[in-house]
Amino acid sequence: MFSKSSKRPSGASPTVATGAKHTPFSILGSDVRITGNLEASVDLHIDGTIEGDIACAALVQGAESRIAGHVKAKSARIGGLIEGSITAEELVVEAPARITGDVSYERITIATGGQIDGRMTHSGQPTELKLIKSDVG
């Protein structure tokens, strides 16, 4: 009835658990509280509370989430409270979000109702203006 053999049907792939090496994102639920720095090579979705710095590929922060620390991500969609600075290439500040700290970005979108209380710095390369000489005249 029970066999110690672990044969799988041909073509079947092993089950990959959440947090496994090949998972493209990690989710921290609203009941999770982390004190300390958090670093991930994948995307993070945070609904809980983080007291520490965060570095990740992309960050999605839920509306009830709170982060106290520096956030560094290629892209960040902020929906909750951040008490600290943010460095992101692409930053989206949603309507319920509030950031109390300096923000460095290349591209930014701030929804009506989103708040930033701090210095905002555009970190992209300055656009070169080219004057075109006109033959009109």
C-alpha positions as CSV (number, residue, x, y, z in Angstrom):
1,M,0.0,0.0,0.0
2,F,2.7,2.5,0.9
3,S,6.0,2.5,-0.9
4,K,9.3,4.1,0.0
5,S,10.0,4.6,-3.6
6,S,9.5,8.2,-4.8
7,K,8.7,7.6,-8.4
8,R,6.8,10.3,-10.2
9,P,4.8,9.9,-13.3
10,S,7.0,10.7,-16.3
11,G,7.1,14.4,-17.1
12,A,5.9,15.4,-13.7
13,S,7.9,18.2,-12.1
14,P,8.7,18.6,-8.4
15,T,6.6,21.0,-6.3
16,V,8.4,24.2,-5.5
17,A,7.5,25.7,-2.1
18,T,7.0,29.4,-1.5
19,G,10.4,31.1,-0.8
20,A,12.2,28.5,-2.8
21,K,15.1,29.5,-5.0
22,H,13.1,29.8,-8.2
23,T,10.2,31.9,-6.8
24,P,10.1,35.3,-8.5
25,F,8.7,37.2,-5.5
26,S,8.2,37.1,-1.7
27,I,5.2,38.2,0.3
28,L,5.3,39.4,3.8
29,G,1.8,39.4,5.2
30,S,0.1,41.9,7.5
31,D,0.9,39.8,10.6
32,V,4.7,39.8,9.9
33,R,6.9,42.2,11.8
34,I,10.6,42.4,11.0
35,T,13.2,44.3,13.1
36,G,16.4,44.4,11.0
37,N,17.5,44.9,7.5
38,L,15.9,43.0,4.6
39,E,17.6,42.2,1.3
40,A,16.1,40.2,-1.5
41,S,17.2,39.6,-5.1
42,V,13.5,39.1,-6.0
43,D,10.4,41.4,-5.9
44,L,8.8,42.0,-2.5
45,H,5.2,42.6,-1.5
46,I,5.0,43.9,2.0
47,D,1.8,44.2,4.0
48,G,3.5,44.0,7.4
49,T,5.9,46.2,9.5
50,I,9.6,46.5,8.8
51,E,12.0,48.4,11.1
52,G,15.2,48.4,9.1
53,D,16.5,49.1,5.6
54,I,15.2,47.3,2.5
55,A,17.0,46.5,-0.7
56,C,15.2,44.5,-3.4
57,A,14.5,44.3,-7.2
58,A,10.9,45.7,-6.9
59,L,8.8,46.7,-3.9
60,V,5.0,46.7,-3.6
61,Q,3.9,48.1,-0.3
62,G,0.3,47.6,0.9
63,A,-1.8,50.4,2.3
64,E,-1.7,49.1,5.9
65,S,2.1,48.5,5.8
66,R,4.7,50.6,7.7
67,I,8.4,50.7,6.9
68,A,10.9,52.6,9.1
69,G,14.2,52.7,7.2
70,H,15.9,53.3,3.9
71,V,14.3,51.7,0.8
72,K,16.4,50.9,-2.3
73,A,14.7,49.3,-5.3
74,K,14.7,49.4,-9.0
75,S,11.0,50.1,-8.9
76,A,8.7,50.8,-5.9
77,R,4.9,51.1,-5.6
78,I,4.2,52.7,-2.2
79,G,0.8,52.4,-0.6
80,G,1.5,52.7,3.1
81,L,3.7,54.7,5.5
82,I,7.5,55.0,5.0
83,E,9.5,56.8,7.7
84,G,12.8,57.0,5.9
85,S,14.4,57.7,2.5
86,I,13.7,56.0,-0.8
87,T,16.0,55.5,-3.8
88,A,14.2,54.0,-6.9
89,E,14.5,54.3,-10.6
90,E,10.7,54.2,-11.0
91,L,8.6,55.3,-8.0
92,V,4.8,55.3,-7.8
93,V,3.2,56.9,-4.7
94,E,-0.4,55.8,-4.4
95,A,-3.3,57.8,-2.8
96,P,-3.1,56.5,0.8
97,A,0.7,56.6,0.9
98,R,2.8,58.9,3.1
99,I,6.6,59.2,2.9
100,T,8.5,61.2,5.5
101,G,12.0,61.3,4.2
102,D,14.1,62.1,1.2
103,V,13.2,60.6,-2.2
104,S,15.6,60.0,-5.1
105,Y,14.1,58.9,-8.4
106,E,14.4,58.8,-12.2
107,R,10.7,58.6,-12.9
108,I,7.9,59.4,-10.4
109,T,4.1,59.2,-10.3
110,I,2.2,60.7,-7.4
111,A,-1.5,59.9,-7.2
112,T,-3.9,62.5,-5.8
113,G,-3.7,62.0,-2.0
114,G,-0.2,60.6,-2.0
115,Q,2.1,62.6,0.3
116,I,5.9,63.2,0.4
117,D,7.4,65.1,3.3
118,G,11.0,65.5,2.4
119,R,13.5,66.5,-0.3
120,M,12.9,65.1,-3.8
121,T,15.9,64.6,-6.1
122,H,15.8,63.6,-9.7
123,S,18.7,61.2,-10.1
124,G,18.5,60.6,-13.9
125,Q,20.9,61.9,-16.5
126,P,20.1,65.5,-17.5
127,T,18.4,65.7,-20.8
128,E,20.5,67.3,-23.5
129,L,18.8,70.1,-25.2
130,K,19.6,70.5,-28.9
131,L,18.9,73.7,-30.7
132,I,17.9,73.2,-34.3
133,K,18.9,75.9,-36.6
134,S,16.0,76.9,-38.9
135,D,16.4,78.0,-42.5
136,V,13.2,80.1,-42.1
137,G,13.8,83.7,-41.9
